[in-house]
Amino acid sequence: MKKYYVGEINYRMERNHPDWEYVKDHRKTLNFEDHYQFDLDYFYSDDPAEMESYIRNDLLIVAGGGYSKDHLRNVKFEIHEISRKEYENARKSCL
């Protein structure tokens, strides 16, 4: 069985963020969205809270430049389960 989620992170970055120089407006709240597929035959838990925790950590790493969340401020998440069709449509739109 598989479960599908969409996760979005909204954040502000500090000057020590590795991507600071590539952002035009540092007053702006930035955001990033990704879609997730969990195969419950292989994922370590079928608890939705564990999947959401995994998503939060993944989004923090990406927003943090790949290695640290220490230079992120005002972080907010939006995470919810979606249907397989919604997941597949989102994947197609990325191609």
N, C-alpha and C positions, 0 to 999 in steps of 0.2 A: 504494500500500500504506500502511496505517495501523498504528501501534503505540499501545498504551494502557498508561498507568502510573498508579499511585497513589503519592502522596508524603505523608509526615507529618513535621512538625517538632515537636520537644519542646524547650522553652527556659524560661529564667527571665529576667525583665526587671529592668533597673536603674531607679533613680528618675527618670532623665532620659527614659525612654520616654514617647512622647506619650499613651499609653493608661494610664499608671500610675494615675491617679485613678479609672479605671473598674474596676480589679481589686480584689476584696474581700480576697483572701488573697495577699499578696506573697511568702509562703514557698513557695507552690504552683508546681509545674512546669506550664506551660501547653502546650497542643498545638493544632495545626491540621492538617487533612487536606484534600487536594484531588486531583482526578482530571485526567489530561492525555491528550490525543489528539494524536499527531504524524502529520501527513500527510507521508510521506517524499518525495512529489513536490515539496514546498515547503520543508520543514525543511532547514537547511543541512548536515545530516549524517545518515547512517544508523547512526552509531556509538552504541550504548547509553550509553557513558560521556558523550557530549555531551548526550544527552537528560537523563540524570541530573544533569548539571551545570546545565542550564537549569532543571530542577525545583528543585534546591537554591537557586539564586539567586532564583527566583520566591517560594519559601516564605520565604526570609530577608526579602525586601522586604515581604511581607504581615505577617509576625510583627513586623517592625521598625516598623510603623505607616505603611508606604507609602513610606518614603524612605531609611532607614538601618538597618543591622544593628549599629551600634556600641553600642547599649544592650541587646544580647542576651547572655546568658551561658549556659553549660552546654548548648550547642546540640547536638542529636542528630537524625539523619534516619533515616527508614525509607522506602526507595524500592524498588518492584519493578514488574515488568511484569504486567499483568493481561489477561484476555481481553476481546474486544469486548462480550460479554454482561455481564461483570462491570462494565465501564465504563457500559454503557447502564442497567443496574439501579441503579448508584450515582447516575447523573444523574436517573433517575426519582424516586428517594427524596428528592432535594433539592427537588422541585417541590411 
